[in-house]
Amino acid sequence: GVGVTYNLTPIAFKTSHSLARQFLNEYCLRMLNNPGRGAVHLAQTSYDLCYQPYILPPQWCVCSPRDLDSKHIWSNAIVLHLGHADVLPTWKRKKLIKMIISFTKKIIKKIGY
């Protein structure tokens, strides 16, 4: 493997950048000729062209409640994928728990307990 995976939400690049354009064209050809997992074709195209156009941060899109179990994602989510009905309620619950813990710690520190 290439050691990373790609979050495909969304794909953006500078259209006048020749290598980025070549990358996108190659990726699209792979998807047309052999439809499959977008992340796999993206990683293969990146490897074959020796070009890595971007990597979005892990918290870019919370697509599943499983994503919320990661320490660095749930509190810094940029996008919540609301197409999955359980993402928003889980995020709200975890955010509320985090806020209660933070508030409790502040109170304990303030009273010197």
C-alpha positions in Angstrom: 0.0 0.0 0.0 0.9 3.6 -0.1 0.4 4.2 3.6 -2.5 6.5 3.5 -6.1 6.5 2.4 -8.1 9.3 0.8 -11.2 10.9 2.0 -13.1 11.6 -1.2 -15.4 14.4 0.1 -14.9 16.5 -2.0 -12.2 16.4 -4.7 -10.7 19.8 -5.7 -7.7 20.8 -7.6 -6.3 23.7 -9.7 -7.4 23.0 -13.3 -4.4 24.7 -14.8 -1.9 22.5 -12.9 -0.7 20.0 -15.6 0.1 17.2 -13.2 -3.1 17.6 -11.3 -5.0 17.5 -14.6 -3.1 14.4 -15.6 -3.9 12.9 -12.2 -7.6 13.5 -12.5 -7.8 12.2 -16.1 -6.0 9.0 -15.1 -8.2 8.6 -12.1 -11.4 9.0 -14.2 -10.1 6.5 -16.8 -9.5 4.0 -14.1 -13.0 4.5 -12.7 -14.6 4.2 -16.2 -12.6 1.1 -17.2 -12.8 -0.7 -13.9 -15.5 0.8 -11.6 -14.8 0.2 -7.9 -13.7 1.8 -4.7 -12.7 5.4 -5.4 -10.1 5.5 -2.7 -8.3 2.5 -4.2 -8.1 4.0 -7.6 -7.0 7.3 -6.1 -4.2 5.7 -4.2 -3.1 3.6 -7.3 -3.2 6.7 -9.5 -1.1 8.6 -7.0 1.4 5.8 -6.7 1.7 5.3 -10.5 2.1 9.0 -11.2 4.3 9.7 -8.2 2.0 12.6 -7.4 0.0 13.2 -4.3 -2.4 16.0 -4.9 -3.9 16.4 -1.4 -4.9 14.6 1.7 -7.8 16.0 3.7 -7.5 15.9 7.4 -9.1 12.9 9.2 -11.8 15.2 10.7 -12.8 16.5 7.3 -16.0 14.4 7.1 -17.5 12.3 9.9 -19.3 9.7 7.8 -20.0 7.1 10.5 -20.4 7.0 14.3 -17.3 4.8 14.3 -15.4 8.0 13.1 -16.5 9.7 16.2 -14.7 7.2 18.4 -11.4 8.7 17.3 -10.1 11.4 19.8 -9.1 13.9 17.1 -12.2 13.7 15.0 -15.4 14.1 17.0 -14.6 17.5 18.5 -13.0 19.0 15.4 -15.4 17.8 12.7 -15.6 20.0 9.7 -18.4 18.2 8.0 -21.0 15.8 9.4 -22.4 13.3 6.9 -26.1 13.7 7.6 -27.0 11.0 5.0 -26.3 8.6 7.8 -29.1 9.1 10.3 -27.0 8.1 13.4 -24.1 10.5 12.9 -25.7 13.7 14.2 -27.3 12.3 17.3 -24.1 10.5 18.2 -22.0 13.6 17.6 -24.4 15.7 19.8 -24.3 13.2 22.6 -20.5 13.0 22.6 -20.1 16.7 22.4 -22.5 17.1 25.4 -20.5 14.6 27.4 -17.2 16.4 26.6 -18.8 19.7 27.6 -20.0 18.3 30.9 -16.6 16.8 31.7 -14.8 20.1 30.9 -17.3 22.1 33.0 -16.9 19.7 35.9 -13.1 19.9 35.8 -13.3 23.7 35.8 -15.6 23.7 38.9 -13.4 21.2 40.7 -10.3 23.3 40.0 -12.1 26.5 41.0 -13.2 25.2 44.4 -9.8 23.6 44.9 -11.0 20.1 45.5 
